[in-house]
Amino acid sequence: MLAKALRGFADGFVSLLLPLHLLHLGFTPFQVGCIATTTLLGSGLLTLLVGAQAARHAWRTLLLAATALMAGTGVALASFSGFWPLMLVALLGTINPSGGDVSVFLPLEHAVLSSSVGQRDRTAAFARYSLVGTLSGAFGALAAGLPTFAVASLGMDLPSAVQAMFVLYALLAAAAALVYRGLPRTRDTVSDDPAPALGPSRRRVYMLAALFSLDAFGGGFLVQSLIALWLYQRFGLSIEATGSLFFWTGILTAFSYLVAVRIANRIGLVRTMVYTHLPSSLCLLAIPFCTELSWAIALLLVRSALSQMDVPTRSSYVMAIVTPPERPAAASVTSVPRSLAAALSPALAGYLLGLSSFGWPLVAGGALKIVYDLLLLAMFRRVRPPEEQPSER
């Protein structure tokens, strides 16, 4: 969880500073969207590669390799200014434009976490894990204002100050590596198979992967970098004000995870995922119609208090409905398609923002998420995790 906090803080400021950096380099909104798409595509491919090797190597080894890649990404961002070199960094690196965690670290950490707690404590453990990541991401969003502070107080020029933040990103990767060194060097189950196999739960996992991909495709229209760009285009909101806004949305999101545990204990994991997600999607549909910044901010805050309650419940649910040997594979198979699906939409969102400041990406993302919610409820409301079975009560 400490490593998660370090990475969340780094992702929090990079997701906001990346579009500002790219715009200062002279890139168009469409090019910014293309780079965001490439980052998500690269994350998906890298996660797939790690999933194929997870049975052969200790998780500690893979996590340390991922932090080395993260450090290299920060150095490259601070060094390169051309579009195609940055596209290569986006493809091969660990840049996260969503302000969340769609990286190679996620399935590895989920497998570690689910193996260390009991069934009744699993959702609460994932809620604490998500809470740590989101709170650190919120403070990272606040840190996005540091370059402006450096310009005013230290006399630095803004591009150099932003580049310094990318160097900080690399240093935080090194700190996370020191934390991961405390994990055991070996795993209990290391196999010579090329990939961890899915057995009796294969059909469920593939169905969930398809549904999660639909949700992620809708979410790709709403990555934090592009919402920040839309707020700037529509209302002229400064990067400092945007960072403050995302700090508070992050705070609301973080504490919603703890609320989600209590709701799930009463109505179940699937119903919690759906009944909290639907109202947040309706907020997304309403935001583009706001003519006042205050109303748009209010709806973004309401949405942030509801939209991510499915994060710990979804992770807990996937780990619960598969057998323990299938957990690393299930985490990877449900994570990779989500990243690949999310990679398709930021470029479309950037294109739409280049055409109009109305907020069509918000409408598209909200509509797709509503379809996902309804399908998830219809297909999985009767598939209960062990702790929700009548015999376990």
C-alpha angles and dihedrals in degrees: 000000000000090000089047089054093052093049093044091054091050093048090048096064097032092057090058100036096046096072091042090051092048093048090050087053088058100255122150123237088255091055090048088053091048091054091048090051091049092052091055092045091050092049090053095050092046092049089051090053092050091048089055091052100037093095093053101048138045113262088234090062093050093047092051090050090051092053090051089054090048091053091050090051092056093049091048093050090053092049109040128070104167122100098234096045088051090048088055091049089049091052098045101029138071101251110149114200094177099068087232133082117279093140138119089263094068105074092041093052092044091055092049093047097046091051092055102056139053125253095259092050096043099091092045090050091052089047091055090046091052091043092056092048095047096045091050089047090052092054088046089057089054089050088060085081092063095090090057089049090050091052093051098040106028101031094239120151114247098245091053091048091052091048088053089057090056088054088052087053089058092048091052088053089056090050091051089051090056089054094048089053087075092067118098115274094228138041129228092235118039116164136192090221115114091237138007106266128230111225129172093354096054096109094048093048093050092048091050090046090055093049093045088050090057090051091047092049088056091045091053088070087059106047111149094245092058095043087054089051091049092050089052093048097043102036105011091242111178123234090248092054091044091051090051091049093051089047090061094041087052092051092051091046093049096054091043087070090066091048089050090060091056092046092048091052088058106038105015136256099280095048090047090053093051104035093052095041098053097062091047090054091052088055089056091054091052099047098077090056092059113110093185124065091222092061092047091051092047092053092046089053093049090047092050091053091057112023100073101045086100092063100081092029092051093049092047092047094053092049091046101053096050130067117261094253089055096053100095091047092045091050091050097043093050092043102047099054089048091055093045092048091047089051092065100060110049091071089051089048091050090050091051091048089052090055100044142359091219095104104248091160089063091052093048093046094048094049093049092049091053090054089050093051094052093047093048092052093047096048104037109026090104096045102091129186118239095262091057095052114111092240091058096055 
